[in-house]
């Protein structure tokens, strides 16, 4: 992936992941809470049905209590009276009381008149539940609830039914009544459908919020990426132009040095030796003096060539190291300008050759700025190290550098030298600090440990 794609992915993917997780958590939490509410609602409904069944059963027992208590075990007249009372105690289309004896024979069933007089002990519902046998068992235990499937009178369809059975032990009868649960389950299903609809609405709302947000972030990232790319391209063009301008300036300077210095000296040497040649042919007495003048001019040309080559690449930096090269640079600067230069080296770490070159060029540029613009009376170059990190400072007592990179009292276009120094330090991930005030300027170059040579790093280890 390209860098801009990586930036875009790092910006968008966490947002998408966060929104997805929040949506999933919100949906899960809403579903859990709603399902819990539905379960609680269903339990409360069933509890209400159970209470209703218990009250109805107690009502029926109260209605037959006087007849039952005053009757004997084989009192057929009392049993008939109880059958009549229970048959008349129906409530609604699907509410009625039923009676079976402990052997499974139907005694009372107002809605299904074909059942009385027949034995239904082995009757099973569609789920395989032995309905009558289990109800009789609950009655023998002292009364209890039992759920099963039974035909609903109002619809004729099989439905879930909850019944309460109680025993009339003197007559060996089981009396019971029940309520159908399809309305409870229907309300539960309606609540579940409402829950699903609510979750869908929530998902749609989150989507309507999340998708525009993601698109907005995506568009913002694309705009920032394109904007930064344009800025980077612009800076690259400026840097390329600065490099070209610097090369042209250096070529122009070398051309001037060659034309005004070395070329003129060589022409003078040529004329001096031509004059000496004529004097020798004429056996003139001052021929030796003419030769000496030619040799002096040739020495001046050799010195010019040596100084020019030293500026391009000082051989002492490769042969004797950074300290010797800076000392030579300071001596030449002092000889040329009359400004004393003190060089102190306290660093024990050895730098990589490229780092040595960078420090040398920084010091060279700093001395050039001092010579051209600062009006300083002295310069101090100091090299030391802190925790294995090499530092170099160039301090003078001249005019300072403004925050925009220009030097007070001078009209420098753009501070190209300062930017070159900063770019050299940035190549090694180092830092260039400039402290400037009315007392002078201190330029400090700080290298990381990664700029140290392998020999120095091994010795430190």
Phi and psi in degrees as a GROMACS rama.xvg file:
@    title "Ramachandran Plot"
@    xaxis  label "Phi"
@    yaxis  label "Psi"
@TYPE xy
-72.2256  163.507  UNK-2
-60.261  -42.9266  UNK-3
-65.9421  -33.1194  UNK-4
-68.6289  -38.8607  UNK-5
-63.73  -43.4495  UNK-6
-61.8203  -43.4089  UNK-7
-62.6505  -42.6995  UNK-8
-65.1327  -41.6535  UNK-9
-65.5357  -28.0454  UNK-10
-82.5321  -40.1355  UNK-11
-88.7336  -43.391  UNK-12
-59.6457  -46.0191  UNK-13
-59.7242  -35.8543  UNK-14
-65.8737  -45.1074  UNK-15
-61.8143  -44.5051  UNK-16
-62.4845  -43.5294  UNK-17
-63.4406  -44.8048  UNK-18
-64.7173  -39.856  UNK-19
-62.6745  -45.5172  UNK-20
-65.0972  -41.8521  UNK-21
-63.815  -42.8004  UNK-22
-62.9491  -44.9653  UNK-23
-63.0335  -43.0334  UNK-24
-66.2738  -42.214  UNK-25
-63.2312  -43.057  UNK-26
-63.8749  -45.2202  UNK-27
-62.3708  -44.1234  UNK-28
-66.0408  -41.519  UNK-29
-63.7836  -42.7411  UNK-30
-63.1798  -43.7325  UNK-31
-63.1501  -46.5447  UNK-32
-64.8158  -42.9974  UNK-33
-66.3042  -41.9923  UNK-34
-64.3004  -38.2572  UNK-35
-62.8863  -40.8526  UNK-36
-65.355  -40.3763  UNK-37
-65.0326  -42.5253  UNK-38
-63.0002  -41.6306  UNK-39
-64.1121  -41.7889  UNK-40
-61.0481  -43.9148  UNK-41
-64.8414  -41.783  UNK-42
-63.4662  -41.2698  UNK-43
-65.3515  -38.521  UNK-44
-63.9728  -44.3245  UNK-45
-65.2688  -38.1451  UNK-46
-63.5737  -39.942  UNK-47
-64.5759  -38.9119  UNK-48
-64.0642  -41.4252  UNK-49
-62.3965  -43.9858  UNK-50
-62.4467  -40.342  UNK-51
-62.4177  -43.4526  UNK-52
-62.9678  -42.0888  UNK-53
-63.0979  -41.8599  UNK-54
-66.1396  -41.1446  UNK-55
-64.3142  -41.3053  UNK-56
-63.8502  -43.2802  UNK-57
-62.4292  -36.1178  UNK-58
-62.68  -45.138  UNK-59
-65.5146  -41.3944  UNK-60
-64.9489  -35.939  UNK-61
-67.0155  -35.1514  UNK-62
-67.4393  -32.4082  UNK-63
-104.185  2.81064  UNK-64
-59.1315  -48.4752  UNK-65
-63.24  -43.6987  UNK-66
-66.4789  -44.0411  UNK-67
-67.2164  -44.0325  UNK-68
-65.6499  -32.592  UNK-69
-89.7491  -1.37352  UNK-70
-98.5379  158.225  UNK-71
-92.5918  -178.311  UNK-72
-68.003  -28.3965  UNK-73
-117.368  27.8455  UNK-74
-81.2525  95.9279  UNK-75
-68.1444  -35.0452  UNK-76
-62.737  -41.9114  UNK-77
-64.873  -41.5773  UNK-78
-62.6897  -40.4423  UNK-79
-65.1075  -40.7264  UNK-80
-60.7928  -41.9286  UNK-81
-65.5541  -38.834  UNK-82
-61.9362  -41.4064  UNK-83
-64.2469  -43.1587  UNK-84
-62.6676  -46.5909  UNK-85
-68.02  -33.4327  UNK-86
-65.7164  -35.4493  UNK-87
-80.1339  -14.3821  UNK-88
-87.3473  46.8726  UNK-89
-88.4609  157.133  UNK-90
-139.523  103.222  UNK-91
80.7607  179.254  UNK-92
-70.5056  -32.9446  UNK-93
-110.27  8.92745  UNK-94
-110.105  123.801  UNK-95
-159.83  168.286  UNK-96
-109.394  145.129  UNK-97
-129.429  153.475  UNK-98
-137.116  132.547  UNK-99
-129.879  148.639  UNK-100
-83.1914  170.486  UNK-101
-67.8157  -10.7369  UNK-102
-91.1792  -4.58338  UNK-103
98.8131  6.20195  UNK-104
-81.4329  134.75  UNK-105
-76.5838  130.514  UNK-106
-108.453  -46.5314  UNK-107
-134.71  130.805  UNK-108
-158.472  91.682  UNK-109
-62.6832  -29.0122  UNK-110
-91.5767  -28.2644  UNK-111
-121.678  86.3881  UNK-112
-70.2608  -10.3311  UNK-113
-80.9769  -9.81439  UNK-114
-81.881  -42.6753  UNK-115
-54.811  138.424  UNK-116
91.5536  -1.3178  UNK-117
-122.433  156.785  UNK-118
-95.5692  127.673  UNK-119
-124.342  27.6078  UNK-120
-62.7359  -33.7349  UNK-121
-92.9253  11.2572  UNK-122
-66.9815  132.618  UNK-123
-124.695  148.7  UNK-124
-89.5371  177.859  UNK-125
-58.5964  -21.4689  UNK-126
-88.8429  0.483032  UNK-127
86.861  11.9216  UNK-128
-81.5146  130.962  UNK-129
-80.2056  90.5949  UNK-130
-62.6622  -57.6283  UNK-131
-66.2756  -41.859  UNK-132
-61.9811  -41.1414  UNK-133
-71.4657  -37.3024  UNK-134
-64.8056  -40.5219  UNK-135
-63.7242  -39.4927  UNK-136
-62.5645  -41.0408  UNK-137
-63.1626  -39.3044  UNK-138
-65.4807  -40.5502  UNK-139
-66.2197  -28.1154  UNK-140
-78.2192  -3.98183  UNK-141
107.739  6.4498  UNK-142
109.728  142.267  UNK-143
-178.611  172.564  UNK-144
-96.0274  148.248  UNK-145
-149.049  134.477  UNK-146
-108.619  139.507  UNK-147
-161.497  -177.249  UNK-148
-107.995  136.184  UNK-149
-148.834  154.068  UNK-150
-68.6977  128.053  UNK-151
-86.8887  122.546  UNK-152
-57.5194  -39.0773  UNK-153
-69.9317  -28.2402  UNK-154
-116.725  -20.4112  UNK-155
75.6976  5.10053  UNK-156
-101.226  155.627  UNK-157
-72.4635  136.189  UNK-158
-145.014  158.548  UNK-159
-69.2861  136.592  UNK-160
-134.936  136.719  UNK-161
-111.774  123.048  UNK-162
-124.004  151.725  UNK-163
-114.482  127.548  UNK-164
-115.38  134.414  UNK-165
-127.015  157.877  UNK-166
-107.568  140.476  UNK-167
-109.196  84.2468  UNK-168
-64.8276  -30.6986  UNK-169
-61.9327  -36.3288  UNK-170
-100.402  -2.02589  UNK-171
58.6702  45.5466  UNK-172
-111.574  150.865  UNK-173
-114.243  119.899  UNK-174
-108.852  135.937  UNK-175
-153.173  166.4  UNK-176
-149.747  160.372  UNK-177
-149.085  165.507  UNK-178
-125.23  145.971  UNK-179
-86.6472  140.466  UNK-180
-100.334  4.61337  UNK-181
-64.8767  -31.1596  UNK-182
-68.414  -35.9977  UNK-183
-63.5768  -48.5419  UNK-184
-65.8819  -33.9194  UNK-185
-64.1373  -42.172  UNK-186
-65.3727  -37.2167  UNK-187
-64.2873  -43.8661  UNK-188
-64.2261  -37.9209  UNK-189
-62.0471  -40.9877  UNK-190
-64.9318  -38.7404  UNK-191
-66.1153  -40.0731  UNK-192
-62.8408  -41.0671  UNK-193
-62.1445  -37.561  UNK-194
-62.7073  -46.7023  UNK-195
-61.2563  -41.1731  UNK-196
-64.168  -39.7614  UNK-197
-64.8851  -40.8205  UNK-198
-64.2976  -41.2496  UNK-199
-61.9616  -42.2712  UNK-200
-62.6557  -43.1393  UNK-201
-61.307  -43.0924  UNK-202
-62.6608  -41.5645  UNK-203
-63.6599  -42.784  UNK-204
-62.8764  -45.8842  UNK-205
-62.2819  -40.5474  UNK-206
-63.6523  -42.1922  UNK-207
-64.7105  -27.3768  UNK-208
-85.452  -41.2488  UNK-209
-71.8897  -46.4653  UNK-210
-60.9333  -49.2641  UNK-211
-60.4339  -35.1008  UNK-212
-63.4205  -45.5196  UNK-213
-63.2075  -43.4977  UNK-214
-62.8129  -37.4576  UNK-215
-65.6436  -44.9907  UNK-216
-62.6085  -42.5547  UNK-217
-59.9038  -47.3898  UNK-218
-63.845  -40.2282  UNK-219
-62.9113  -44.5003  UNK-220
-63.0392  -40.9259  UNK-221
-63.6681  -42.0625  UNK-222
-64.5877  -44.621  UNK-223
-62.7842  -41.9549  UNK-224
-62.2608  -47.0892  UNK-225
-64.6989  -39.9417  UNK-226
-63.1187  -46.3967  UNK-227
-65.216  -35.2035  UNK-228
-65.8101  -41.5274  UNK-229
-61.8186  -43.0362  UNK-230
-62.0087  -43.2886  UNK-231
-63.6701  -41.778  UNK-232
-62.3307  -39.9791  UNK-233
-64.0634  -43.5359  UNK-234
-64.5452  -38.4023  UNK-235
-63.9938  -40.0042  UNK-236
-64.3619  -42.5798  UNK-237
-62.6816  -42.3488  UNK-238
-63.7313  -42.5147  UNK-239
-62.2613  -41.6911  UNK-240
-65.7113  -38.4835  UNK-241
-63.5425  -40.3016  UNK-242
-63.3106  -43.7655  UNK-243
-62.7686  -43.958  UNK-244
-62.4249  -41.4571  UNK-245
-62.8545  -43.0725  UNK-246
-61.547  -43.2749  UNK-247
-64.9015  -40.223  UNK-248
-63.0837  -41.6786  UNK-249
-67.0363  -39.2643  UNK-250
-64.7922  -40.921  UNK-251
-63.5315  -40.2977  UNK-252
-64.5418  -44.7394  UNK-253
-62.3231  -39.1184  UNK-254
-63.2292  -42.3338  UNK-255
-64.0795  -43.3545  UNK-256
-61.7006  -43.3473  UNK-257
-67.4454  -40.3364  UNK-258
-76.1912  -46.7765  UNK-259
-81.2279  -28.6206  UNK-260
-103.124  -74.3302  UNK-261
-65.2331  -45.1952  UNK-262
-61.2601  -43.9014  UNK-263
-65.3028  -40.6495  UNK-264
-63.7903  -41.6948  UNK-265
-65.8881  -37.5932  UNK-266
-62.8943  -41.365  UNK-267
-62.3272  -38.959  UNK-268
-61.8967  -44.6395  UNK-269
-59.1532  -47.5264  UNK-270
-64.3127  -37.6813  UNK-271
-63.4501  -42.7034  UNK-272
-74.3057  -30.4719  UNK-273
-62.6335  -44.4456  UNK-274
-63.0947  -42.4818  UNK-275
-64.3634  -37.1673  UNK-276
-63.653  -42.0581  UNK-277
-65.0659  -41.5403  UNK-278
-65.3299  -35.7038  UNK-279
-66.3662  -43.1373  UNK-280
-63.7717  -34.9363  UNK-281
-85.5184  -0.996421  UNK-282
56.4652  42.0098  UNK-283
-74.6542  150.563  UNK-284
-70.9394  -27.8401  UNK-285
-96.8775  22.3981  UNK-286
-63.8055  -38.4989  UNK-287
-63.0572  -38.82  UNK-288
-65.3203  -37.8122  UNK-289
-63.8288  -39.7088  UNK-290
-64.2375  -41.3615  UNK-291
-61.237  -40.9994  UNK-292
-63.5973  -38.0808  UNK-293
-64.7966  -40.3465  UNK-294
-64.3421  -39.7541  UNK-295
-62.5854  -42.919  UNK-296
-63.5362  -37.8946  UNK-297
-65.4861  -38.713  UNK-298
-63.3484  -40.0944  UNK-299
-61.6465  -40.2227  UNK-300
-65.6954  -40.0533  UNK-301
-62.1154  -41.5249  UNK-302
-63.5949  -40.9002  UNK-303
-60.2914  -43.9615  UNK-304
-63.612  -41.2224  UNK-305
-65.253  -43.5928  UNK-306
-63.914  -40.8208  UNK-307
-65.3243  -43.1127  UNK-308
-66.6908  -33.4261  UNK-309
-65.8388  -37.2539  UNK-310
-66.4644  -38.0773  UNK-311
-69.4315  -45.3316  UNK-312
-159.724  104.818  UNK-313
-70.2624  121.736  UNK-314
-68.5795  -25.8802  UNK-315
-65.0293  -26.775  UNK-316
-65.023  -38.0681  UNK-317
-80.2503  -32.6993  UNK-318
-86.3613  -43.1094  UNK-319
-114.687  -11.9566  UNK-320
106.153  178.623  UNK-321
-68.0001  -43.3145  UNK-322
-61.3579  -45.5505  UNK-323
-64.8237  -38.3874  UNK-324
-66.3195  -41.7579  UNK-325
-66.7787  -37.5344  UNK-326
-62.8772  -43.0786  UNK-327
-65.365  -39.5112  UNK-328
-63.4726  -42.2614  UNK-329
-65.9547  -38.5456  UNK-330
-64.7895  -44.7918  UNK-331
-63.3607  -39.7279  UNK-332
-64.2046  -43.7621  UNK-333
-66.4044  -39.0718  UNK-334
-65.8101  -35.7733  UNK-335
-80.48  -37.4288  UNK-336
-109.551  -20.1599  UNK-337
81.5009  4.14568  UNK-338
-91.9016  118.774  UNK-339
-65.9593  142.748  UNK-340
-126.168  124.558  UNK-341
-106.822  125.684  UNK-342
-112.876  122.333  UNK-343
-121.989  129.994  UNK-344
-125.443  114.686  UNK-345
-119.675  3.51933  UNK-346
-77.8036  136.705  UNK-347
-98.098  -13.7008  UNK-348
-88.6232  143.972  UNK-349
-97.4514  134.344  UNK-350
-92.6896  162.699  UNK-351
-64.8681  154.205  UNK-352
-56.8807  -38.4887  UNK-353
-65.9074  -35.6302  UNK-354
-69.0786  -39.2411  UNK-355
-59.1963  -44.0974  UNK-356
-62.1285  -41.2564  UNK-357
-61.8345  -45.9058  UNK-358
-63.3671  -40.4849  UNK-359
-62.1503  -44.314  UNK-360
-67.8112  -35.4825  UNK-361
-64.2149  -45.4622  UNK-362
-62.6552  -39.7298  UNK-363
-63.4384  -43.7482  UNK-364
-66.8393  -38.8541  UNK-365
-63.613  -42.5626  UNK-366
-65.9526  -34.9157  UNK-367
-63.3615  -41.6696  UNK-368
-64.0027  -40.2341  UNK-369
-62.2261  -43.6599  UNK-370
-66.38  -40.0199  UNK-371
-83.4693  -35.3075  UNK-372
-129.806  -24.7286  UNK-373
-82.9866  -33.3784  UNK-374
68.1469  32.0965  UNK-375
-76.2672  159.49  UNK-376
-105.964  -11.3401  UNK-377
-159.1  160.16  UNK-378
-137.352  138.534  UNK-379
-123.312  124.466  UNK-380
-110.199  121.878  UNK-381
-128.945  134.009  UNK-382
-122.749  129.939  UNK-383
-151.596  178.149  UNK-384
-137.835  146.746  UNK-385
-129.238  116.652  UNK-386
53.0855  41.5534  UNK-387
82.3686  3.66425  UNK-388
-107.562  119.581  UNK-389
-77.3901  138.737  UNK-390
-126.751  148.772  UNK-391
-139.407  134.889  UNK-392
-126.047  143.191  UNK-393
-123.787  113.286  UNK-394
-119.598  141.644  UNK-395
-142.436  170.143  UNK-396
-109.78  27.2082  UNK-397
-94.6413  -161.729  UNK-398
-67.9957  148.932  UNK-399
-86.8314  175.418  UNK-400
-102.828  131.661  UNK-401
-75.6952  168.548  UNK-402
-65.7929  -19.0346  UNK-403
-88.4076  5.50133  UNK-404
92.7209  -6.09896  UNK-405
-90.3034  160.178  UNK-406
-101.707  132.953  UNK-407
-56.5845  135.28  UNK-408
82.7392  3.48986  UNK-409
-133.419  152.696  UNK-410
-109.874  83.673  UNK-411
-98.6264  131.531  UNK-412
-83.6923  98.4294  UNK-413
88.63  -9.17389  UNK-414
61.4995  49.6199  UNK-415
-62.3335  -40.0239  UNK-416
-60.9185  -42.8946  UNK-417
-63.6178  -41.7646  UNK-418
-65.2693  -37.4788  UNK-419
-60.8764  -42.1767  UNK-420
-63.5941  -43.1207  UNK-421
-63.1664  -40.0752  UNK-422
-68.4476  -35.4311  UNK-423
-62.6297  -41.5197  UNK-424
-69.9476  -38.69  UNK-425
-62.7234  -30.1879  UNK-426
-61.1219  -32.8064  UNK-427
-99.3632  10.1774  UNK-428
60.3421  34.3775  UNK-429
-97.9985  -175.938  UNK-430
-128.787  137.595  UNK-431
-116.631  118.064  UNK-432
-113.16  141.877  UNK-433
-128.231  120.916  UNK-434
-114.626  117.75  UNK-435
-133.845  134.621  UNK-436
-152.057  -167.526  UNK-437
-68.7415  -16.011  UNK-438
-90.3472  -4.11387  UNK-439
136.321  -169.86  UNK-440
-129.997  136.786  UNK-441
-123.716  119.26  UNK-442
-105.434  124.222  UNK-443
-121.639  124.672  UNK-444
-106.764  125.71  UNK-445
-120.657  119.016  UNK-446
-96.8227  148.739  UNK-447
-79.7964  173.935  UNK-448
-64.1579  -25.2346  UNK-449
-65.3159  -15.9726  UNK-450
-83.1389  -10.0026  UNK-451
-70.8769  151.626  UNK-452
-74.0892  163.073  UNK-453
-64.0006  -37.7239  UNK-454
-62.7647  -44.7656  UNK-455
-64.766  -42.7484  UNK-456
-63.7327  -39.7461  UNK-457
-66.2446  -38.774  UNK-458
-65.6029  -38.6577  UNK-459
-66.5694  -35.5878  UNK-460
